[in-house]
Every structure is written in C-alpha cells, then in structure tokens.
Amino acid sequence: MAGLEFTSNFNSEQSGGWNSQPVIAIELGVSCRNLIDADLFSKSDPMVVMYTQGLGSKEWREFGRTETIWNNLNPDFVKKFIIDYFFEERQAMRFDVYDVDSKSPDLSKHDFLGQAFCSLGEVVGSSGSRYEAPLRTNYSACWFPAHPKIKAVVICRGTSSRNTGRIVITAEELDSSKDVIHMQFNGRKLDKKDLFGKSDPFMVFCRCNENNSFTVCHKTEVKKNTLNPEWGMIQIPVRTLCNGDYDRTIKVEVYDWDRDGGHDLIGIFTTSVNKLTRGPGPDNVYECINPKKKAKKKKYKHSGLVNLLHVKIAKQFSFLDYIRGGTELNFVVAIDFTASNGNPNQPSSLHYIHPNQPNQYALAIQAVGDIVQDYDSDKLFPTFGFGARLPPDGRVSHEFALNFNPANPNCFGIQGVMEAYQHSIRSVQLYGPTNFSPIINSVSRLLNMNGLSKMQHTLRAHIVSNNLIGDNPIAFKSFVKKVNCCGSRYKVSNNHFCTCRMAVDATNGSQYYILLMITDGVISDMGATKEAIVNAARLPISIIIVGVGAAEFDAMEELDGDTVRVSHRGIEAERDIVQFVPFRDYIAQGKSQILSQARLAKDVLAEIPDQLVGYMKSRRLNPGSPPPQYTSTNTASAPV
C-alpha cells in the first residue's frame, strides 16, 4: 500500500521515547449487482447505509450513506467511505441497501432490499482487496430487519435467508495528498443517441485500481439535448482521482442520459493527471471511442471529441491547517427554559439539580464544551436561555443572558457556564413557547456586526451601556482604532481589563462559531427558525441541537440538512450547518456516564471540521501562516 500516516505520542517518563501508532486511511467503494426491483413502474432507486461496531460493543452505529442512484439495479456509487484501519482490531461493518421512496432521512420510510456483514480485515484481505457477498433480507431466524431505532442485533448463523442481490466492496489505502484538481471540458459532434432529439451527455470519471479494475469516482452534470455540451467546472481531490499517482490511468466514459437508468454509451477515452496538467491544446483533445461501433465498422473513427478547456491543481486545506493558522472556535450555549421541562424543584424535572448526579442539560454542555474549549483561547462563552419569565417583572424572554448581564453574557470556562445555569434555574420561572429563531438571529448579528472580535463586543456593550459613545458601530471601530494606536488599555470593570485590538472581521477566517442549543421539545417557530438557519448558513457558524427528555423530535430532522437542505420560501441554505441528536440515544442503563458523554460529543462534533472547511472554501479563505516551530538552542557560551 501507499505511505502510512502516523500519530505519535512522546512520553519520556514511561517509554523513554517515541511511541508511534500507524493509522492507515482506507477508502471503501461500494457497488451492487442484480438488486431486486421494489418499484412497480420503474427500477429500484438504491442507496447503501454503512454501519460500524465500537470495540467490544455489539451496538451498530451509522457510519455514512451513499448517494441515491435512480432506476438502477446494478449501481456503482460515487460516494466513498473513508475509515481508519487498525490491523490489531476486528472492525465489524454492516451494509444495508434500501430502495429510496422519498426525501425522508428516516430509513423506515424506504424499502429494505437486503444487507451484508463483514469486517474491514475481510475486505482488505480479499484478493485484490475486493470483497463480494450476497445480500440477505432475513439474516437468521432470530434476527430482525434493520431499523434506525434498533441498536443491537443477535445473529444466529446457519439459518436460511433470501438472496436479494450482491454487494461488492473494494478497499484502497488513501494517499496523503491534499491537492485538488479543477477541470472543465466540452464536447464536439458527439453521437446522436435519442430518437426524437439529440443526446443528453454526461461524463463518468473512473480511477484505475491496483488490480487494473476501475472504480467510479466522479460524475458530471447532464447537459440536455445537445451534441456540443460544455460541462461546468469539476473539482476532484487528486487522491480520489488517482490516489496521488499522477501517471495512473484515468478512464472517462461519456454517456447519453436516459430517464429509465439505461444510459447509452457514447464513447470512452483515457488520460492521466500528468497529461491533463499540460493544459488545453492538442495533447488534451480526446477521441471518444465506442468499442461496439469500432468492432462493427471498418471506417469508424470516433463518436465525437472531448476537449480540455481549463485545468488547475490547488492545495485542499484541512481543518487542522486552519486551526494551526490561527482560526479560533467560539462556543455559544443556549438552554431551553420552557415549562415543558417540569418543575425544577421536582426530581422528575429535566432541570432538577441533583447534588450528585448532573441532569441531561449539564451532561450535554459538559460533553460538547469540554472538547470545544480547547480551541478557544480566551475561554469566554456567551451563554443564553430562552422561554422563561425573568425577574423582577416576569417579562417573557426568548433570549436572555444566563448570568443576567446583557452587556456581557460571557461565562468563563465550562465551569462558569455550569454555575450560571444552576443560578438561573433558581431565579427564573419556566414558561414558553420554544422559539429558536431569536437566539440564532442574535448570534448571526454578533457575526455581522462590522467585523468586531468577541472581546470587542464585550467592550462595545460596556461603552454603550455607560453612554460613553453612541450606539454606533462605526464610531466604536474608530474609538478602538485610536486606543490601539496609542497602546492604551480600557477599563471594562473594577477587576477586569482587556487590551483593545484592531477589529477582526468575522469573515476573514480567524473566527468560527459553534452554537449549542439544548431543548426538551418541538420548536414553536419552525418557519422563522428555518429562515434564521438559511441566513446563518452564509456565516462562519455551525449549530448543534441536542434534544433531551422523552419527547418525539421527528420535526427536528427537518433542520438537520444531511439529506435535504433546509430552505425557506424557496431559498435554500447554501451550507448544511445543523446537526441534531436526541440525548436519549446516548443513555443506557449500566453504561458509563463518561462513555455516554464521549459518544455524544463524537457524534455531534463529527461534522464540524467539514462544515468549517466548507465555509472557508466557499469564501476562498486560506489558513493563516502557522507560528514558527520552536527549536531548542544551545545556550552554552561560545568559545572565545
């Protein structure tokens, strides 16, 4: 396999040196053959869901989903699964195949076609790292069909089951290249394939594997009714296209799209990244060859030409590139104080403060906050509540500072957040309704306020509240600039000083916000919340929603844009920024509380790196330069 990636730990006291543990990134490609036809008037629309098991656990957890391929019983999925491979562990995997019937992310709403079980070692150890197995609809007499709410299965081997097709899983170690290739092509005089029109051409890029088979790695959009298409710009990671080997063969197939899924081959050509990087010109004009037509016609030349119009290779930055370059994660917390949580003085309440046992709100705050706080240098976390009556007049607020200091809602560290939460639960009256949009809009305004840093927002609130200058952001920025120029400090309170700095634009890549919202029920302002999320998706923010208690949270899935992007009045969010999980899925009798919190944090934070990188990429923001590495120097005096 290609070069290994290492994570290294140094412990001078225990080991006396480096303890290097190899981590190999494996890309799994999935195909299916001869699936059953579950649709009445067309073929099945298959999708594959991959599950893994934790070490020493029988619990199956969803790892990822492929795209849906319409009207196809022999699909080759473009979406790949990337998983770390450990030789010393048995990494159990399960692949469930569904016929997709709607846009719902709920798997119970789709037709179950079959499943297969294997381990990552079985796939890697198969001939050519190609594993093939039958799909079963009833794996055993004592096992039950897959369902999203089923967490564990009991498998009894040796029982009969129905074969509903086959699944093919291929594995290849990924190169560590971070390069991305940007390409654009057009076609000229492609073959006409449609009876009452021209062709509807699209291209399929296939990577050559180590055993000389090919794996689909990208499909272009379809250009309708034309023999001279010009496809849009293509962006493919180099390791996806050729696994870092610039001379590896790339096969490109050009098809005429058909609604029934039986796409007609126009022609094939091959190339390589090295050849493509020569740029537009004679070297990158390709004849599309149709093997069947070539075999039948002696005077056959080709089925049209494909020309390279543009090519560029650029580095793809990672989450760690941005963190090393100075991007900070800012943690914001919002807690549901509506009456549906129950009387906080009663043990049955979700807000009940037990002297020895933290409630679900506290567990969620600690689980997420303990991870995020490591990436926030000042450890100041704005913390809010919503849906309560506030003292002294009992007014209802859908956005109040948990420390009751609207000029400075920051709490220092997770411990400060917990202290403010415990104090406020004894001070407010739980009320309602459950409105999310005020909090989301407030954090969005924080990011939009003329590019002020978090510390400067605290300073500005104090200045305005004391009528030192008007509530004018431009005047404030001018004030900050003057203070910076003279190197002065401004006193915010009797015991706290902050150094004024030049305003840091929230859109320059230096700041990214994570808003944690914890709630016990279905939100009341769904329309306004969707609008707030659509607007927030343009900003450097991710939103984590944790549902506590036993309520049904089906409506919350609308906000989690993994399957269907959130939209409002026809305007779609430009990014998926919401992750929703019900806390009850992480609570198990007899299980370690620490382990439950770790699992919750892992699942809700797993999408943050991709969301951050996606935002930076969409704004063409490169990471800052990392600080110079520390190098020890010999302090002994040089000889005279």
C-alpha positions as MATLAB code, in Angstrom:
seq = 'MAGLEFTSNFNSEQSGGWNSQPVIAIELGVSCRNLIDADLFSKSDPMVVMYTQGLGSKEWREFGRTETIWNNLNPDFVKKFIIDYFFEERQAMRFDVYDVDSKSPDLSKHDFLGQAFCSLGEVVGSSGSRYEAPLRTNYSACWFPAHPKIKAVVICRGTSSRNTGRIVITAEELDSSKDVIHMQFNGRKLDKKDLFGKSDPFMVFCRCNENNSFTVCHKTEVKKNTLNPEWGMIQIPVRTLCNGDYDRTIKVEVYDWDRDGGHDLIGIFTTSVNKLTRGPGPDNVYECINPKKKAKKKKYKHSGLVNLLHVKIAKQFSFLDYIRGGTELNFVVAIDFTASNGNPNQPSSLHYIHPNQPNQYALAIQAVGDIVQDYDSDKLFPTFGFGARLPPDGRVSHEFALNFNPANPNCFGIQGVMEAYQHSIRSVQLYGPTNFSPIINSVSRLLNMNGLSKMQHTLRAHIVSNNLIGDNPIAFKSFVKKVNCCGSRYKVSNNHFCTCRMAVDATNGSQYYILLMITDGVISDMGATKEAIVNAARLPISIIIVGVGAAEFDAMEELDGDTVRVSHRGIEAERDIVQFVPFRDYIAQGKSQILSQARLAKDVLAEIPDQLVGYMKSRRLNPGSPPPQYTSTNTASAPV';
ca = [
       0.000    0.000    0.000;
       0.938    3.655   -0.237;
       2.735    5.571    2.537;
       1.413    5.379    6.082;
       0.230    8.275    8.202;
       1.398    8.244   11.826;
       0.045    9.724   15.017;
       2.877    9.931   17.514;
       2.944   10.343   21.265;
       6.075   11.059   23.281;
       6.308   10.050   26.909;
       9.810   10.444   28.254;
       8.998    9.133   31.713;
       7.119    5.971   30.761;
       8.528    4.912   27.443;
      11.702    6.872   27.138;
      10.999    7.733   23.509;
       8.530    7.899   20.653;
       5.554    5.583   20.634;
       4.293    5.652   17.048;
       0.968    4.048   16.231;
       0.259    3.775   12.487;
      -3.134    4.958   11.279;
      -3.993    3.886    7.731;
      -6.836    5.680    5.950;
      -8.829    3.251    3.774;
     -11.307    4.275    1.097;
     -14.204    1.846    0.637;
     -16.069    1.834   -2.670;
     -19.485    0.158   -2.915;
     -21.315   -1.397   -5.853;
     -24.361   -3.664   -6.042;
     -25.357   -6.239   -8.625;
     -28.707   -7.783   -9.520;
     -30.758   -5.994   -6.890;
     -34.421   -6.882   -6.586;
     -36.883   -4.495   -8.227;
     -39.013   -2.967   -5.472;
     -40.779   -0.314   -7.587;
     -43.956   -1.028   -9.508;
     -43.467    1.089  -12.628;
     -39.662    1.501  -12.654;
     -36.483    0.002  -11.287;
     -35.297    0.385   -7.711;
     -33.564    3.588   -6.575;
     -30.803    2.135   -4.361;
     -28.829    3.698   -1.529;
     -26.378    1.954    0.827;
     -26.052    2.714    4.543;
     -22.839    1.642    6.286;
     -22.726    0.769    9.998;
     -19.800    0.015   12.295;
     -19.478   -1.511   15.752;
     -17.489    0.010   18.598;
     -14.621   -2.001   20.030;
     -16.014   -4.536   22.495;
     -19.593   -3.465   21.698;
     -22.458   -5.115   19.823;
     -24.114   -1.803   19.114;
     -24.373   -0.824   15.441;
     -23.881    2.868   14.697;
     -24.456    4.541   11.351;
     -21.171    5.480    9.655;
     -22.484    7.067    6.470;
     -24.732    6.839    3.414;
     -24.077    6.755   -0.297;
     -25.964    8.892   -2.752;
     -29.156    7.537   -4.337;
     -28.879    6.219   -7.890;
     -32.212    6.298   -9.664;
     -33.632    3.405  -11.698;
     -30.632    1.113  -11.435;
     -30.308   -2.498  -10.269;
     -26.523   -2.536  -10.760;
     -25.349    0.722   -9.176;
     -21.733    1.887   -8.792;
     -21.825    4.535   -6.080;
     -19.636    7.637   -6.363;
     -19.758    8.389   -2.609;
     -16.952    6.563   -0.813;
     -16.491    5.714    2.865;
     -13.140    6.662    4.426;
     -12.278    4.710    7.559;
      -9.142    4.249    9.662;
      -7.748    0.714    9.521;
      -6.216   -0.987   12.548;
      -4.658   -4.390   11.959;
      -4.899   -5.313   15.641;
      -8.694   -4.798   15.834;
     -11.621   -6.645   14.257;
     -13.607   -3.778   12.746;
     -17.109   -5.136   12.100;
     -19.163   -3.497    9.356;
     -22.720   -3.821    8.112;
     -24.078   -2.597    4.783;
     -27.848   -2.118    4.394;
     -29.325   -1.466    0.962;
     -32.559    0.496    0.551;
     -34.830    1.450   -2.316;
     -35.383    5.164   -1.711;
     -39.043    6.183   -1.943;
     -38.953    9.789   -0.717;
     -36.660   12.573    0.523;
     -37.145   11.491    4.146;
     -33.939   10.644    6.066;
     -35.970    8.142    8.119;
     -34.900    4.706    6.845;
     -38.197    3.121    7.913;
     -39.863    5.174    5.145;
     -37.879    3.302    2.452;
     -37.932   -0.290    1.170;
     -35.298   -2.560    2.700;
     -33.591   -4.558   -0.069;
     -31.009   -6.537    1.888;
     -27.822   -6.404    3.901;
     -24.376   -7.937    4.307;
     -21.986   -8.280    7.249;
     -18.187   -8.354    7.074;
     -15.109   -6.928    8.742;
     -12.711   -4.351    7.357;
      -9.999   -7.005    7.572;
     -12.043   -9.325    5.333;
     -12.310   -6.606    2.676;
      -8.637   -5.619    2.842;
      -7.542   -9.287    2.939;
      -9.655  -10.375   -0.054;
      -7.975  -10.937   -3.404;
      -7.275   -7.520   -4.887;
      -8.964   -6.005   -1.780;
     -12.303   -6.745   -3.487;
     -14.953   -8.350   -1.295;
     -18.217   -9.683   -2.712;
     -21.118  -11.107   -0.719;
     -24.821  -11.884   -1.167;
     -27.408   -9.516    0.247;
     -29.882  -11.084    2.678;
     -33.302   -9.895    3.800;
     -33.514  -12.289    6.748;
     -30.018  -12.967    8.001;
     -31.221  -15.513   10.557;
     -34.284  -16.824   12.322;
     -33.518  -14.856   15.496;
     -32.558  -11.579   13.852;
     -34.902   -8.786   12.800;
     -34.707   -6.396    9.772;
     -32.722   -3.184   10.057;
     -34.451   -0.176   11.542;
     -32.922    3.153   12.628;
     -34.152    2.693   16.210;
     -32.604   -0.791   16.554;
     -29.243   -0.556   18.283;
     -28.140   -4.180   18.563;
     -28.851   -7.489   16.849;
     -28.411  -11.132   17.725;
     -27.081  -13.167   14.832;
     -27.712  -16.922   14.663;
     -25.604  -18.436   11.893;
     -26.656  -21.316    9.736;
     -30.251  -20.344    9.010;
     -31.695  -19.850    5.552;
     -32.357  -16.402    4.107;
     -33.450  -14.846    0.851;
     -30.753  -13.723   -1.577;
     -31.714  -10.314   -2.987;
     -28.609   -9.451   -4.986;
     -24.929   -8.980   -4.293;
     -22.766   -6.244   -2.849;
     -19.189   -5.538   -3.918;
     -16.866   -3.617   -1.578;
     -13.417   -2.517   -2.671;
     -10.679   -1.073   -0.470;
      -7.644    1.046   -1.244;
      -5.287    2.901    1.027;
      -5.507    6.629    0.522;
      -2.537    8.777   -0.308;
      -1.998   11.769    1.980;
      -2.087   14.274   -0.907;
      -4.170   17.392   -0.234;
      -4.199   18.553   -3.861;
      -7.462   19.199   -5.713;
      -7.674   19.260   -9.490;
     -10.040   21.765  -11.134;
     -11.026   20.869  -14.711;
     -13.512   21.889  -17.361;
     -14.358   20.085  -20.595;
     -16.574   20.485  -23.620;
     -17.729   18.018  -26.274;
     -17.915   18.460  -30.027;
     -20.008   16.491  -32.514;
     -20.922   13.708  -30.101;
     -23.052   10.859  -31.446;
     -26.820   11.364  -31.549;
     -28.458    8.734  -29.368;
     -32.069    9.865  -28.887;
     -34.797    9.104  -31.411;
     -36.705   12.387  -31.115;
     -33.879   14.644  -30.021;
     -30.142   14.885  -29.741;
     -28.169   13.382  -26.860;
     -28.157   14.260  -23.146;
     -24.439   13.738  -22.446;
     -22.621   13.412  -19.132;
     -19.152   12.131  -18.201;
     -18.098    9.482  -15.683;
     -14.518    9.516  -14.331;
     -13.092    6.159  -13.204;
      -9.896    5.563  -11.249;
      -7.704    2.588  -12.113;
      -7.198    0.339   -9.090;
      -4.099   -1.640   -8.178;
      -5.628   -4.799   -9.721;
      -6.383   -2.910  -13.003;
     -10.115   -2.747  -12.312;
     -11.823    0.660  -12.357;
     -13.807    2.496   -9.685;
     -16.251    5.335  -10.400;
     -15.032    8.479   -8.647;
     -16.972   11.360  -10.238;
     -19.962   12.107  -12.465;
     -20.612   15.409  -14.190;
     -23.983   17.057  -14.590;
     -26.183   16.106  -17.561;
     -26.381   18.553  -20.470;
     -29.766   18.173  -22.107;
     -30.414   17.861  -25.842;
     -27.035   18.823  -27.276;
     -24.206   17.249  -29.263;
     -21.823   20.057  -28.268;
     -22.010   20.212  -24.462;
     -19.916   22.411  -22.191;
     -19.810   20.947  -18.705;
     -19.280   23.013  -15.577;
     -16.077   23.190  -13.581;
     -15.134   19.888  -11.937;
     -13.333   19.729   -8.593;
     -11.935   16.345   -7.549;
      -9.358   15.562   -4.839;
      -6.271   14.145   -6.537;
      -6.240   11.213   -4.155;
      -9.790   10.384   -5.267;
      -8.937   10.604   -8.947;
      -5.587    8.796   -8.948;
      -4.614    8.260   -5.283;
      -1.667   10.623   -5.659;
      -0.153    8.747   -8.634;
      -0.145   11.353  -11.386;
       0.644    8.727  -14.044;
      -2.172    6.366  -13.087;
      -4.716    5.740  -15.842;
      -7.999    7.607  -15.636;
     -10.858    6.244  -17.741;
     -13.536    8.698  -18.830;
     -16.860    7.371  -20.146;
     -19.298    9.640  -21.961;
     -22.962    8.592  -21.794;
     -26.309    9.709  -23.131;
     -28.611   10.005  -20.121;
     -31.930    8.093  -20.200;
     -34.752    8.511  -17.700;
     -35.078    4.751  -17.137;
     -31.462    4.461  -15.978;
     -30.313    2.560  -19.066;
     -27.796    5.183  -20.172;
     -26.294    4.689  -23.648;
     -22.511    4.713  -24.023;
     -21.288    7.346  -26.478;
     -17.589    6.682  -26.095;
     -14.551    6.177  -23.870;
     -11.116    7.761  -23.605;
      -8.240    7.538  -21.134;
      -5.878   10.123  -19.694;
      -3.789   10.834  -16.580;
      -3.290   13.764  -14.234;
       0.178   14.388  -15.650;
      -1.275   14.603  -19.147;
      -4.110   16.857  -18.031;
      -1.702   19.275  -16.364;
      -0.222   20.082  -19.780;
      -3.293   22.239  -20.223;
      -5.623   22.905  -23.158;
      -4.188   22.025  -26.539;
      -3.591   19.088  -28.888;
      -2.427   16.813  -26.040;
      -5.805   17.142  -24.352;
      -8.202   16.684  -27.250;
      -9.696   13.220  -26.853;
     -11.494   10.980  -29.334;
     -14.442    9.165  -27.763;
     -14.274    5.561  -28.879;
     -17.303    3.271  -28.744;
     -15.902   -0.300  -28.678;
     -19.033   -1.913  -30.200;
     -19.212    0.554  -33.088;
     -15.484    0.242  -33.701;
     -15.770   -3.558  -33.919;
     -18.650   -3.356  -36.419;
     -17.495   -0.548  -38.718;
     -14.200   -0.703  -40.588;
     -14.176    3.021  -41.353;
     -15.182    4.039  -37.830;
     -13.110    6.960  -36.475;
     -14.732    8.107  -33.273;
     -18.029    9.155  -31.676;
     -17.075   12.767  -31.065;
     -14.358   14.805  -29.401;
     -13.875   15.967  -25.813;
     -11.633   18.983  -25.208;
      -9.984   20.164  -22.016;
     -10.809   23.861  -21.526;
      -9.208   24.565  -18.151;
      -7.058   22.791  -15.560;
      -5.528   23.846  -12.259;
      -4.179   21.923   -9.282;
      -4.578   23.623   -5.920;
      -3.957   22.530   -2.362;
      -7.004   21.485   -0.352;
      -6.664   22.790    3.162;
      -7.733   20.699    6.127;
      -9.419   21.583    9.407;
      -6.058   21.366   11.174;
      -4.492   23.734    8.616;
      -6.992   26.400    9.673;
      -6.566   25.694   13.400;
      -2.775   25.845   13.087;
      -3.193   29.035   11.069;
      -4.962   30.783   13.948;
      -8.685   30.093   13.424;
     -10.448   30.004   16.783;
     -13.641   28.131   17.655;
     -16.065   30.244   19.686;
     -18.560   28.297   21.790;
     -22.061   29.712   22.404;
     -24.663   27.932   24.574;
     -28.460   28.340   24.552;
     -30.678   26.484   27.052;
     -34.424   25.797   26.925;
     -36.255   27.178   29.988;
     -39.802   26.360   28.877;
     -42.382   24.909   31.266;
     -42.491   21.545   29.488;
     -39.212   20.695   31.259;
     -41.156   20.323   34.508;
     -40.891   21.993   37.894;
     -37.120   22.257   38.550;
     -37.776   21.615   42.256;
     -39.114   18.136   41.463;
     -36.788   15.175   40.714;
     -38.854   14.383   37.600;
     -37.856   17.713   36.006;
     -35.226   17.781   33.289;
     -33.818   20.857   35.078;
     -33.685   19.234   38.521;
     -30.319   19.956   40.167;
     -29.254   16.759   41.921;
     -26.327   17.171   44.336;
     -24.513   14.119   42.959;
     -25.983   13.446   39.504;
     -25.872   16.048   36.680;
     -29.046   16.353   34.595;
     -29.165   15.906   30.832;
     -28.668   19.627   30.173;
     -25.499   19.646   32.257;
     -24.209   16.442   30.663;
     -24.714   17.830   27.143;
     -22.983   21.134   27.991;
     -20.015   19.332   29.522;
     -19.734   16.762   26.723;
     -19.561   19.322   23.904;
     -17.922   22.156   25.834;
     -15.018   20.070   27.121;
     -13.966   19.406   23.520;
     -14.589   22.854   22.016;
     -12.999   24.887   24.816;
      -9.553   23.582   23.852;
      -9.799   25.609   20.626;
     -10.918   28.881   22.258;
      -8.035   30.894   23.675;
      -9.951   33.240   25.992;
     -12.418   30.609   27.310;
     -15.234   33.212   27.292;
     -18.510   31.527   26.308;
     -21.661   33.621   25.665;
     -24.471   31.681   27.344;
     -28.194   32.328   26.910;
     -31.558   30.989   27.954;
     -34.932   31.167   26.216;
     -38.598   30.659   27.065;
     -38.621   31.941   30.668;
     -40.181   34.715   32.754;
     -37.422   36.909   34.168;
     -37.246   38.708   37.478;
     -38.257   41.159   38.724;
     -41.246   41.933   36.454;
     -41.922   38.471   34.996;
     -41.469   39.500   31.378;
     -41.106   36.570   28.938;
     -37.742   36.410   27.185;
     -36.639   34.238   24.268;
     -33.057   35.416   24.604;
     -31.581   36.344   27.970;
     -28.041   36.210   29.348;
     -27.723   33.333   31.770;
     -25.564   35.463   34.048;
     -28.221   38.250   33.855;
     -25.636   40.637   32.427;
     -26.862   41.526   28.916;
     -23.868   43.825   28.408;
     -21.512   40.869   28.898;
     -23.148   37.420   28.592;
     -19.779   35.641   28.647;
     -19.084   32.905   31.190;
     -15.508   31.906   31.895;
     -14.917   28.276   31.041;
     -17.371   25.387   31.176;
     -17.416   25.662   34.953;
     -18.621   29.262   34.598;
     -21.381   28.120   32.242;
     -22.493   25.469   34.736;
     -22.530   27.961   37.626;
     -24.593   30.459   35.609;
     -27.025   27.687   34.607;
     -27.532   26.500   38.181;
     -28.034   30.061   39.412;
     -30.526   30.992   36.689;
     -32.662   27.854   37.113;
     -33.324   29.009   40.679;
     -34.088   32.574   39.589;
     -36.431   32.360   36.575;
     -39.910   30.950   36.044;
     -40.143   28.327   33.304;
     -42.642   29.423   30.680;
     -42.665   29.239   26.840;
     -43.048   28.848   23.928;
     -39.971   27.116   22.448;
     -38.630   29.667   19.958;
     -35.227   29.091   18.362;
     -35.045   31.956   15.868;
     -34.268   34.798   18.358;
     -31.098   33.053   19.580;
     -29.925   32.103   16.075;
     -30.585   35.604   14.772;
     -28.783   37.124   17.761;
     -25.629   35.067   17.155;
     -25.843   35.918   13.452;
     -25.934   39.626   14.329;
     -22.897   39.061   16.517;
     -21.041   37.780   13.459;
     -22.368   40.526   11.206;
     -21.624   43.489   13.486;
     -18.994   45.182   11.365;
     -16.375   42.536   11.999;
     -15.811   43.007   15.721;
     -13.987   40.353   17.688;
     -15.645   38.686   20.672;
     -13.642   40.713   23.213;
     -14.552   43.895   21.358;
     -18.274   43.038   21.562;
     -17.891   42.903   25.344;
     -16.110   46.253   25.327;
     -18.662   47.828   22.993;
     -21.604   46.680   25.152;
     -19.987   48.263   28.215;
     -19.226   51.536   26.427;
     -22.764   51.827   25.056;
     -24.415   50.875   28.350;
     -22.472   53.652   30.076;
     -23.268   56.201   27.335;
     -19.559   56.787   26.684;
     -20.275   56.913   22.937;
     -23.455   56.439   20.959;
     -24.667   53.043   19.794;
     -22.793   53.487   16.528;
     -20.571   50.618   15.286;
     -18.569   52.940   13.027;
     -17.852   55.320   15.909;
     -16.884   52.359   18.064;
     -14.442   50.983   15.489;
     -12.890   54.441   15.213;
     -12.594   54.534   19.016;
     -10.939   51.091   19.088;
      -8.510   52.130   16.379;
      -7.482   55.255   18.340;
      -6.977   53.218   21.506;
      -4.843   50.710   19.588;
      -2.716   53.436   18.088;
      -1.846   54.902   21.474;
      -1.296   51.470   23.012;
      -3.747   52.223   25.819;
      -5.967   49.911   27.856;
      -9.615   50.488   28.568;
     -11.109   49.539   31.920;
     -14.196   47.342   31.469;
     -14.896   46.776   35.159;
     -13.203   47.224   38.515;
     -11.434   43.887   38.310;
     -11.113   43.201   34.606;
      -9.034   44.854   31.914;
      -8.935   43.979   28.234;
      -6.463   45.194   25.686;
      -8.171   46.806   22.705;
      -7.138   45.277   19.410;
      -7.790   46.134   15.804;
     -11.205   44.856   14.725;
     -11.049   41.300   13.427;
     -13.529   40.635   10.686;
     -15.559   37.522   11.447;
     -15.485   36.729    7.746;
     -11.684   36.700    7.390;
     -11.309   33.122    8.612;
      -9.998   33.964   12.084;
     -13.218   33.053   13.924;
     -15.730   30.211   13.651;
     -18.745   29.849   15.955;
     -20.408   26.729   17.350;
     -23.882   27.307   18.792;
     -25.109   24.535   21.106;
     -28.891   24.611   21.625;
     -30.414   22.193   24.150;
     -34.190   21.712   24.172;
     -36.807   19.326   25.518;
     -39.455   19.608   22.827;
     -40.562   20.550   19.355;
     -39.879   24.171   18.469;
     -42.810   26.563   18.043;
     -41.394   28.888   15.376;
     -40.321   26.387   12.699;
     -40.765   28.820    9.784;
     -38.814   31.612   11.455;
     -36.136   29.130   12.548;
     -35.677   27.843    9.010;
     -35.305   31.416    7.789;
     -32.740   32.101   10.520;
     -30.761   28.968    9.544;
     -30.823   29.900    5.840;
     -29.404   33.316    6.739;
     -26.867   31.902    9.216;
     -25.560   29.425    6.626;
     -23.808   32.360    4.945;
     -21.796   32.986    8.130;
     -18.968   31.106    9.896;
     -21.210   29.117   12.225;
     -22.380   25.575   12.947;
     -25.441   24.779   15.053;
     -25.723   21.716   17.279;
     -29.183   20.858   18.632;
     -29.447   18.290   21.419;
     -32.916   17.052   22.331;
     -33.312   15.978   25.964;
     -36.157   14.066   27.553;
     -38.641   11.636   26.057;
     -40.394   13.896   23.519;
     -40.700   12.989   19.852;
     -38.225   15.015   17.818;
     -39.249   13.993   14.290;
     -39.757   17.612   13.225;
     -36.184   18.425   14.254;
     -34.887   16.211   11.452;
     -36.109   18.888    9.025;
     -33.402   21.188   10.355;
     -30.590   18.649   10.001;
     -29.680   19.087    6.344;
     -27.762   15.833    5.834;
     -30.344   14.518    3.374;
     -32.490   17.516    2.398;
     -31.016   21.017    2.662;
     -33.016   23.445    4.826;
     -34.956   26.012    2.800;
     -37.381   28.872    3.430;
     -39.719   30.366    0.831;
     -37.799   28.716   -1.977;
     -34.375   29.889   -0.784;
     -32.073   27.008    0.125;
     -29.338   27.235    2.753;
     -26.002   27.387    0.994;
     -24.467   25.005    3.565;
     -25.608   22.272    5.927;
     -24.846   23.822    9.321;
     -27.208   21.945   11.679;
     -26.611   18.675   13.489;
     -29.434   17.249   15.629;
     -29.255   14.311   18.037;
     -31.644   13.073   20.743;
     -29.757   12.684   24.025;
     -31.685    9.551   24.975;
     -29.808    7.625   22.280;
     -26.663    8.046   24.390;
     -28.070    6.975   27.734;
     -28.003    3.275   28.530;
     -28.618    1.548   31.826;
     -25.387    0.304   33.354;
     -23.232    2.210   30.862;
     -20.526    4.638   31.929;
     -21.655    8.272   32.052;
     -18.243    9.355   30.782;
     -18.543    6.954   27.845;
     -22.029    8.251   27.028;
     -20.774   11.841   27.024;
     -17.811   10.898   24.841;
     -20.114    9.237   22.304;
     -22.421   12.265   22.277;
     -19.511   14.660   21.729;
     -18.090   12.471   18.976;
     -21.351   12.330   17.059;
     -22.418   15.971   17.344;
     -18.954   17.359   16.626;
     -18.044   14.959   13.819;
     -19.369   17.278   11.100;
     -17.768   20.473   12.440;
     -14.395   20.096   10.645;
     -16.065   19.598    7.249;
     -18.505   22.454    7.894;
     -15.679   24.808    8.842;
     -13.572   23.832    5.826;
     -16.643   24.092    3.579;
     -17.290   27.643    4.741;
     -13.663   28.705    4.284;
     -13.548   27.110    0.851;
     -16.791   28.796   -0.251;
     -15.315   32.166    0.746;
     -11.892   31.343   -0.752;
     -10.251   31.872    2.613;
      -6.847   30.261    3.059;
      -5.490   29.465    6.526;
      -3.099   31.900    8.117;
       0.572   31.129    8.448;
       1.236   28.887   11.459;
       3.572   30.271   14.115;
       7.231   29.331   13.687;
       8.121   25.987   15.216;
      10.010   26.078   18.484;
      13.583   24.924   18.113;
      15.828   24.445   21.105;
      19.137   26.299   21.010;
      22.356   25.639   22.801;
      22.589   28.319   25.465;
      26.168   27.490   26.413;
      28.627   30.289   25.830;
      30.580   30.029   22.619;
      34.302   29.700   22.957;
      36.163   32.969   22.702;
];
